[in-house]
Amino acid sequence: MIALLQRSLKTRVTLFTLSIFVISIWALAFYASRVLREDMERLLGEQQYSIVSLLAANINQELGDRLSALEKVVERLTPAMLGDAAIM
């Protein structure tokens, strides 16, 4: 009986079709996971670049504001003030 099932053309065709189907599903899942991983890595890189750019712009603005304030203070200084530590 077992030898009959192993030699049956219907059984071989069915197993061959099933194996092709399983391999196809596995290959599709592997390809989809790879494509999704690459897409997620690209999107994550873009988001990180955007966040870093915003933070850098914010830091640059704050530094500019502080330099402006320092320049205004320097404009009000006189040579007499520079010699007096208490005024400084």
C-alpha positions in Angstrom: 0.0 0.0 0.0 2.8 2.4 0.9 4.7 1.6 -2.3 1.5 2.2 -4.2 1.1 5.7 -2.6 4.7 6.6 -3.3 4.4 5.6 -7.0 1.0 7.2 -7.6 1.2 9.9 -10.1 -1.5 11.9 -8.4 0.4 11.8 -5.1 3.6 13.0 -6.8 1.8 15.8 -8.6 0.1 16.8 -5.5 3.3 16.9 -3.4 5.2 18.7 -6.2 2.4 21.3 -6.4 2.3 21.7 -2.7 6.1 22.1 -2.4 6.1 24.7 -5.2 3.3 26.6 -3.4 5.1 26.5 -0.1 8.4 27.6 -1.6 6.7 30.4 -3.5 5.0 31.7 -0.3 8.3 31.5 1.5 10.2 33.4 -1.2 7.5 36.1 -1.4 7.6 36.5 2.4 11.4 36.8 2.3 11.3 39.3 -0.5 8.6 41.4 1.2 10.4 41.5 4.5 13.6 42.6 2.8 11.9 45.3 0.9 10.1 46.5 4.0 13.3 46.5 6.0 15.1 48.7 3.4 12.1 51.0 3.2 12.0 51.4 7.0 15.8 52.0 7.2 15.4 54.7 4.5 12.5 56.4 6.3 14.2 56.2 9.7 17.3 57.8 8.2 15.2 60.6 6.6 13.4 61.2 9.9 16.7 61.3 11.9 18.2 63.7 9.4 15.1 66.0 9.7 15.2 66.0 13.5 19.0 66.7 13.5 18.5 69.5 11.0 15.8 71.1 13.1 17.9 70.8 16.3 20.9 72.3 14.5 18.8 75.2 13.2 17.4 75.8 16.7 20.9 75.8 18.2 22.2 78.1 15.5 19.3 80.5 16.2 20.0 80.5 20.0 23.7 81.0 19.4 22.9 83.9 17.1 20.6 85.5 19.7 23.3 85.2 22.4 26.0 86.7 20.2 23.6 89.6 19.4 23.0 90.2 23.1 26.8 90.0 23.7 27.5 92.5 20.9 24.9 94.9 22.5 26.6 94.6 25.9 30.0 95.2 24.3 28.7 98.4 22.5 27.8 99.9 25.9 31.2 99.2 27.5 33.7 102.0 27.9 37.4 101.8 28.4 36.8 103.1 32.0 34.5 100.1 32.7 37.1 97.6 31.5 39.5 98.7 34.3 37.0 98.3 37.1 36.3 94.7 38.1 33.3 95.7 40.2 31.5 97.2 37.2 32.4 94.2 35.1 
